[in-house]
Amino acid sequence: MNDPTVLPMIVGIGVIVLIVAVGLAVFKSPGTAAEDRLAGLTGGPRIRPSKKQSLSTGILARPAAIDLGRPSFWHRVIPNAENLNMLYEQADVNFPFKRFMTIVAVFAAVGAGFGIVFRLPIYATPLGALFMGALPFFWLIRRRRIRIRQFVDKMPEAVELISRALRAGHGLAAGLHLVSEEMHGPIADWFNRVFEEQNLGVPIELALGNMADRIPVMDVRFFAIAVIIQRSTGGDLAEVLDKIGRLIRQRFELRGLVRSLTAEGRLSGVVLPAMPPTLLAFLCYMNYEYISALFNTPIGVKVLSITACGQLVGAWVIKKIVAIKV
């Protein structure tokens, strides 16, 4: 029992079990359609319907993560609750916000526990808690980015589908509903929300403007502005939508060309900043006495700090050079 590897193994197993338990509690799979029908016939507990079944009502009926209408604990803790509400909505997270914050607290406690168990320096414990607590928010941002990319990738097809519906004699609202019925993923969800909002009496111009706010992409703004202007001035909306779809596809081609031309610079922006820390870690592992002067002497600490700042500035400059907006 005196083996020094026993305690880290126990802590690691405990962390894995805790993360798995949280994942099972959060991502509990819904019942099948057969189970839903049997539960309804036998009077059993009502099982949550699938996403496709609740698409028409679940998007609008879903409450906001933080109720902005009345003061609460989250208003005092979170400085900008409105932006967090928007992020939570854009990421399309179905479980309650309190459960999400519980996951954040659990991850922060795990990060602090690592610092206590492995007897790290006193400043490392809050840093570990902050890093682990920020991981769920990074997951939210990544999920938001993926959903917006999926929406934009399907945008030309959706615009052209609405244009064909208009040429067939349907109205704009019917075209929006057709997109929500025939397509899948985030684009079906957001167009269905516009359709449901205008069904409930919201002016379609305002509903399209809200969609442009929720999806902060230039292509969506093109679509919303074109429809709003056409409804106020008149004209052939189908032809306008055809041109917008063609414009979006041309922007895709230009964006792909820019990414191919800047691929070398983007790769350099990853490799060059990663080389010095990797070399430092390798030298610390192979011959710590040779490199210890950087950590144990005032001049070494200054050199290390200046080098780290130079690396950050260089990475920022490379990012600015290769970040060409289309």
GIZI-V514204 format. One record per backbone hydrogen bond with DSSP energy under -1.0 kcal/mol. NH is the residue of the N-H (numbers start at 1). CO is the residue of the C=O. E is the energy in kcal/mol with one decimal. If there is no record, write none. Layout:
nh:NH co:CO e:E
nh:NH co:CO e:E
This chain:
nh:6 co:3 e:-1.7
nh:9 co:5 e:-1.6
nh:10 co:6 e:-2.4
nh:11 co:7 e:-2.5
nh:12 co:8 e:-2.6
nh:13 co:9 e:-2.5
nh:14 co:10 e:-2.5
nh:15 co:11 e:-2.4
nh:16 co:12 e:-2.3
nh:17 co:13 e:-2.5
nh:18 co:14 e:-2.3
nh:19 co:15 e:-2.6
nh:20 co:16 e:-2.5
nh:21 co:17 e:-2.4
nh:22 co:18 e:-2.4
nh:23 co:19 e:-2.6
nh:24 co:20 e:-2.5
nh:25 co:21 e:-2.0
nh:26 co:22 e:-2.1
nh:27 co:23 e:-2.9
nh:36 co:32 e:-1.9
nh:37 co:33 e:-2.3
nh:38 co:34 e:-2.5
nh:39 co:35 e:-2.4
nh:40 co:36 e:-2.1
nh:41 co:37 e:-2.1
nh:42 co:38 e:-2.4
nh:44 co:39 e:-1.4
nh:54 co:50 e:-2.0
nh:58 co:54 e:-3.2
nh:61 co:57 e:-2.3
nh:62 co:58 e:-1.2
nh:77 co:73 e:-1.5
nh:78 co:74 e:-3.0
nh:84 co:80 e:-1.5
nh:85 co:81 e:-2.4
nh:86 co:82 e:-2.1
nh:87 co:83 e:-2.6
nh:88 co:84 e:-2.6
nh:89 co:85 e:-2.2
nh:90 co:86 e:-2.9
nh:91 co:87 e:-2.2
nh:93 co:88 e:-1.4
nh:100 co:96 e:-1.7
nh:101 co:97 e:-2.5
nh:102 co:98 e:-1.8
nh:103 co:99 e:-2.0
nh:104 co:100 e:-2.1
nh:105 co:101 e:-2.3
nh:106 co:102 e:-2.3
nh:107 co:103 e:-2.6
nh:108 co:104 e:-2.4
nh:109 co:105 e:-2.4
nh:110 co:106 e:-2.3
nh:111 co:107 e:-2.3
nh:112 co:108 e:-2.4
nh:113 co:109 e:-2.6
nh:114 co:110 e:-2.0
nh:115 co:111 e:-1.3
nh:116 co:112 e:-1.8
nh:117 co:113 e:-3.0
nh:118 co:114 e:-2.3
nh:120 co:115 e:-2.2
nh:124 co:121 e:-1.3
nh:127 co:123 e:-1.2
nh:128 co:124 e:-2.7
nh:129 co:125 e:-2.2
nh:130 co:126 e:-2.5
nh:131 co:127 e:-2.6
nh:132 co:128 e:-2.6
nh:133 co:129 e:-2.4
nh:134 co:130 e:-1.4
nh:138 co:134 e:-2.2
nh:139 co:135 e:-2.3
nh:140 co:136 e:-1.9
nh:141 co:137 e:-2.4
nh:142 co:138 e:-2.6
nh:143 co:139 e:-2.7
nh:144 co:140 e:-2.5
nh:145 co:141 e:-2.4
nh:146 co:142 e:-2.4
nh:147 co:143 e:-2.3
nh:148 co:144 e:-2.4
nh:149 co:145 e:-2.2
nh:150 co:146 e:-2.5
nh:151 co:147 e:-2.2
nh:152 co:148 e:-2.6
nh:153 co:149 e:-2.3
nh:154 co:150 e:-1.2
nh:158 co:154 e:-2.1
nh:159 co:155 e:-2.6
nh:160 co:156 e:-2.4
nh:161 co:157 e:-2.1
nh:162 co:158 e:-2.2
nh:163 co:159 e:-2.2
nh:164 co:160 e:-2.3
nh:165 co:161 e:-2.0
nh:166 co:162 e:-2.2
nh:167 co:163 e:-2.1
nh:168 co:164 e:-1.5
nh:169 co:166 e:-1.3
nh:170 co:165 e:-2.3
nh:175 co:171 e:-1.9
nh:176 co:172 e:-2.3
nh:177 co:173 e:-2.3
nh:178 co:174 e:-2.1
nh:179 co:175 e:-1.8
nh:180 co:176 e:-1.8
nh:181 co:177 e:-1.6
nh:182 co:178 e:-2.8
nh:183 co:179 e:-2.0
nh:189 co:185 e:-1.7
nh:190 co:186 e:-2.7
nh:191 co:187 e:-2.0
nh:192 co:188 e:-1.9
nh:193 co:189 e:-1.7
nh:194 co:190 e:-1.9
nh:195 co:191 e:-2.2
nh:196 co:192 e:-2.6
nh:197 co:193 e:-2.6
nh:198 co:194 e:-2.2
nh:199 co:195 e:-1.6
nh:200 co:196 e:-1.6
nh:202 co:197 e:-2.3
nh:207 co:203 e:-2.3
nh:208 co:204 e:-2.5
nh:209 co:205 e:-2.1
nh:210 co:206 e:-2.3
nh:211 co:207 e:-1.9
nh:212 co:208 e:-2.2
nh:213 co:209 e:-1.6
nh:214 co:210 e:-2.2
nh:215 co:211 e:-2.2
nh:217 co:215 e:-2.8
nh:221 co:217 e:-1.7
nh:222 co:218 e:-2.4
nh:223 co:219 e:-1.9
nh:224 co:220 e:-2.6
nh:225 co:221 e:-2.9
nh:226 co:222 e:-2.3
nh:227 co:223 e:-2.1
nh:228 co:224 e:-2.5
nh:229 co:225 e:-2.7
nh:230 co:226 e:-2.3
nh:231 co:227 e:-2.1
nh:232 co:228 e:-1.0
nh:233 co:229 e:-2.1
nh:234 co:230 e:-2.9
nh:237 co:235 e:-1.0
nh:240 co:236 e:-1.7
nh:241 co:237 e:-2.7
nh:242 co:238 e:-2.1
nh:243 co:239 e:-2.0
nh:244 co:240 e:-2.1
nh:245 co:241 e:-2.8
nh:246 co:242 e:-2.2
nh:247 co:243 e:-2.4
nh:248 co:244 e:-2.6
nh:249 co:245 e:-2.1
nh:250 co:246 e:-2.1
nh:251 co:247 e:-2.2
nh:252 co:248 e:-2.1
nh:253 co:249 e:-2.1
nh:254 co:250 e:-2.5
nh:255 co:251 e:-2.7
nh:256 co:252 e:-2.5
nh:257 co:253 e:-2.2
nh:258 co:254 e:-2.5
nh:259 co:255 e:-2.3
nh:260 co:256 e:-2.0
nh:261 co:257 e:-2.0
nh:262 co:258 e:-1.9
nh:266 co:262 e:-2.5
nh:267 co:263 e:-2.4
nh:268 co:264 e:-2.4
nh:269 co:265 e:-2.0
nh:271 co:267 e:-2.7
nh:272 co:268 e:-2.2
nh:275 co:271 e:-1.5
nh:278 co:274 e:-1.7
nh:279 co:275 e:-2.8
nh:280 co:276 e:-2.6
nh:281 co:277 e:-2.5
nh:282 co:278 e:-2.3
nh:283 co:279 e:-2.4
nh:284 co:280 e:-2.3
nh:285 co:281 e:-1.7
nh:286 co:282 e:-2.5
nh:287 co:283 e:-2.8
nh:291 co:287 e:-1.0
nh:292 co:288 e:-1.5
nh:294 co:291 e:-1.7
nh:295 co:292 e:-1.4
nh:296 co:292 e:-2.1
nh:297 co:293 e:-1.1
nh:301 co:297 e:-2.2
nh:302 co:298 e:-2.1
nh:303 co:299 e:-2.7
nh:304 co:300 e:-2.5
nh:305 co:301 e:-2.4
nh:306 co:302 e:-2.8
nh:307 co:303 e:-2.4
nh:308 co:304 e:-2.3
nh:309 co:305 e:-2.4
nh:310 co:306 e:-2.5
nh:311 co:307 e:-2.3
nh:312 co:308 e:-2.2
nh:313 co:309 e:-2.5
nh:314 co:310 e:-2.5
nh:315 co:311 e:-2.5
nh:316 co:312 e:-2.2
nh:317 co:313 e:-2.5
nh:318 co:314 e:-2.5
nh:319 co:315 e:-2.1
nh:320 co:316 e:-2.2
nh:321 co:317 e:-2.0
nh:322 co:318 e:-2.2
nh:323 co:319 e:-1.4
nh:324 co:322 e:-1.6
